[in-house]
Amino acid sequence: MKSYEAMFIFNPTLEEEKLEKEIKSVERTIKTHGKGEVKHSNLGKKVLAYSIKKYSEGVYINYTFTAQPVAIVKIKEALKHKESILRFMMLVGGK
């Protein structure tokens, strides 16, 4: 298993309760496919360098987790059509 880090940018208009549900939903998806421990940290609402889907701000959530490399494709496929996610990126961790 490898360590990964993922940065998600969520829709800034989501209400706090809905945002928490979406954060937990992404966490469950990562756990289901990755089979490892998942941690997240909310970095808050930030101004985007350029508009994404007509939004100039986004809520940044950083996830760290462990998974098999083949699980990353499944995680990306499961999350790429969620309307609440403006953009996301996954990187292999340092260890």
Secondary structure by P-SEA (a helix, b strand, c coil): cbbbbbbbbccccccaaaaaaaaaaaaaaaaacccbbbbbbbccbbbbccccccccbbbbbbbbbcccccaaaaaaaacccccccccbbbbbccc
